[in-house]
Amino acid sequence: MLVAVLGVSLAAACQAQDAIETDLTERDIASATAPDWRDVAPDNLILIETEHGDVVIELNPDFAPNHAAQFRNLVRGDVYNGARFYRVIDAFVAQGGLQDDTVIEQYPTLTNENDRALSDAAFVPLGNADLLAPIVGHVDGFAVGRSESLQKEWLLHCPGALAMARDNDPDSGSTEFYIVLDAQRYLDRNLTVFGRVIDGMQYVQKLKRGVRAIESGVIQAPDIGDEILSMTVAADLADAIRPNYQVQAMPSRTFEDAKTEKRVRDEEFFYRKPPEILDICGFEVPVQKLPAVD
């Protein structure tokens, strides 16, 4: 039996008519003391080896500590090695895991961490209105929705988001996970996002597809989904072979400039100037890979 990705309306989050926050002021940017890049902690860096190439994920234990911890433990227990992406639906999600209910039941289910109370973490507003959340922006490179009236914030189902699949019970997720292929914002606050792909999304897009109308996209025999050759926590690798990644720090002038470049289309090609609006899921926070430590 498939642990399905299920979602319902985001109406609860949209009832509040919060004021839209604008971009940071010049004073805010000038006073930011963070460097231009943030190192990704090796304990939060997950490497997924596929036949197409390596997919690199950053976990987010700040928003979903229990989900991040359980996933990390499953990876360290080699639970996913040899498992498959068995439910892959074009422009929706790539779901992987153990698939067999008798095996899945051996692992504890998790109380959902679909949102959290507003925190003191540095939230950088996107700078324009959003259709599905009162306010959107970024925290440490992760796309985040916010509601002042609900006093809640949550990670968004943007492309590359890593989330826990579940049954109808909101607290039934345990081992089955999915990677979002195209924005699925209606799932926000209904399932727990606990990480995101920071490198190798092109390899996720190469995974073999199922047919959504047949068994909800589960790939049917004799075909089988692409194998997860291995999953590794980067912290468990020797320094010489451990990949090192950095995400653009925020708030910073560099980050604001990156947003402006995408928002303001001044190129001669645009003889009709597009609105200066940025889609939270259409903006990729810059990431860079550093050379391995000698």
N, C-alpha and C positions, 0 to 999 in steps of 0.2 A: 504494500500500500504506500502510495507516495505521500510524503510530507509536503503538502502543497503550499505554494506561495499564494496567500489570500490577502485581499485588501478591500476596504470599504471607503466610503466617502471621507474626505478631509473636512467635512462641514464644521466639526467642533473647533478646529483651529482657525477657521475663517469667519466665525461669528463676531469676533472682536474687531472693532474698527480702530486699530492702533494707528497712531501717526507714523508716517513713513520717515525713517531716518535718512539723512542725506550723507554724501561722502564726508570723510573727515576734513576738518578745517586745516588750513596751512599751519596753524599753531599746533594742532594735534600731531601732524606729520613731523613738524620740526622738533617736537619734544620727544618723539619716539627714540628710544635708546637701543632698540633691538638691532642686531646686525641684519644684513640683507638676506641671509639664509639661516634656516633652522635645521640642525642635524636631526635625522630620524633615529630614534633610539633603536639599537639592534634588537632589543627584546620585543619591539612592536613591528619589526620588519619580517614579513612572511614571504618566502620564495616558493612559488608553485611551478614545478617543472612539467611542461607538456611537450608533445611531439612538435608543436608549432613554435615553441619558444618559451622563455621564462616570464612568468607574471609576478610582479612585485606588489605587495600589499602593505599598507601601513594600518595597523590596528589603532583604535581609539579607545583606550581604557578610561579616559576622562568622562566620556559620554555613556559608555556601556561597559563598565568594569567587569561584570560577571561574564558577559558574552565574550569579551576579549580574552579573559583568563581561560574560559573553557575551550575556546578555539585554539589558543596557544597550547594548552595541555593535550588536546587531541592531536595536534600537529606533532608535538614531541613524543607522543605515544605511537607514532606511525600509523594512526588510524586511517588517514586518507591515502596513504601510499597504495596505489593499485586501484583505488576507487575511480569513479567516472563522473563526468558531467553528463548526467542521464536525462535531463530535461532542459532543452535549450530551444527557446522560442525567439525567432527573429524579431529584433526591435523591442524585446521585452527583457528576459533574464536568461542567464546560464546557471542552472542549478546543479549542484554536485553534492556528493556525500555517500552515505552507506546504502540508501534506498530500501533496504530490507528492514521491515518493522521489528522483526524478532531481534535484530542486532541493535537497532536504534534504541530500543527499550532498555538496553543495558546502561545507558547513559542518562544522567539526571536532566530533567527539563528545567528551563530557566524562567524565572519571573521576567516579564518583558521590561526592557529598558528603552521604550519607544521615545521617551522624552525625559527631560530632567528640569529641575528648578533653575531659574535664571541664575547664572553664576557670575563671578567676578572676572572670568577669563576675558582676555582682550577680544571683544567682538568688533569686527570691522564691517560696517554696513556696506551693502553693494552700491547703494546710491540712487536706486529708483524703485518704483513700486513692483510688486510681485502679484501674480494672479491667485496663488494658493496659500500664501502665508502673509500675515500682517507686515512682517519685516524679514528680510533675508540678508545674509552676509557671510562672513567667514570667521572661523576660529581655528587658528593653527593650520590653515589650508583646507579645512573641511567646510563644505557648504552647509549652512545652518539656517533654520527658520526660527523665528522668535514671535512671541506674543506677550506684550507687556500686561495686557488684561488677564491672561491666563497665568502669567508669571512662569512661563515654560519656554524651553528651547529644545531643538531636536535636529538631528542630522537628516539630510535630504536624500531622496532617491534619485540622485543624478547619475549619469553614466559612470560606471566604475565603482559605484557604491557596493560594499560588501555587507550583506544582511543575512539574518537567520530566518530560514523558512519555518513554517509552523502549520498545524491544523487549525480548526476553527477556534480552539481555546487560545486566547492571547498569550498564555504562559506555557505553550507546548513545544517551543523550540528547543532543540538540543544539539543535533549534529549536522542537520542538513542546511546548507548555505546557498546563497545565490549572489551572482554578480550582475548588476544592472547593465543592460546593453544600450538602452535608450531611456531617457528620463521617464520615470513612472511616479510622478509626484503625488498621485492619488493614494499611493501606499504610505506616504509620510505619516508618522505617528501611529501606524497600525502594525508595523513590523519593525524590528530592531536593527538599525544600521550600526555596525560596529567597526567599520574600516572602509578603506577605499583603495582602488588600484592606483599606484603612482607611476608604474612603468609596465609596458607589455600589454596594454589594452588591445593592441592590434592582434595579439594572439588569442585573446578571449573571443574576439569577433570572428576568428577562423574556426571556432568549435562547430562540430557537426550539429545541424539543426534537427529538431523534431517537427511534427505538424501540430499546431495548436488545437485543431479540431479533433485530433485523435489522441485520446487519453491525456488531454491537457498538456500536450507537447512532450510527453515521455517518449524517448526514442524506442521504436518497436523492433523486436527481433525479426529477422536475423541481424539487423543492424545493432550496433552498440555505440554508446557515446564515447567521446575521447577520454583516454585514460589520464588520471593524475599520476604521473610517473613518480613524483615525490613532492612532499611539502617539508619545508625546513624553516625553523626560526633562525634568523641571521645571527643572533647572539650565540648560537651553538656552533658556529663555524670558526675556524682559525682565522686570525687577523689577516693572513696573507690571501685568503680566498673569500673573505667576507665582503659583500658589496656595501658601499656606503652611499647613502642618498641624503640630499638636502631639499627642503621645501622653502620656497620664498617666504621670508619672515614678514610678519604684519603686526602692527601697522608700520609702514615704511614708505618712503618716497618711491622706491623701486616698485613696490606692489601697486601703489596708486597709479603710477605711470603705465604699468601693464594693463590695468583696467581701462585707463583713458585711451590707450592705443586701440583697444577692441570696441570701445563705446563711440569714439569720434572717428568717422570715416571721411578723411579729408582728401583721399586719393582722387586723381583726375578721373579715374574710371567711373566714379559715382557722380554722374551728371544730375541725378536726383538724390540729394543728400538724405540718407536714412536717418530715422529718429535716433537721438543719442541715448539709447536704452540698451542695457546689458541684461542678458538672460543668465540667471544664476547657474543654470546647468550648461550653458553654452560657453562659459568662461572657465578655462583650465588654468588652475594655479600653477605657475612654473615650478618644475622639479628638475634637479640635476643629479647625475650620478658622478661620484668622485672616484679617482683611481684607488685600487685596493692598497691597504697599508702594507709597506714592505716589512 
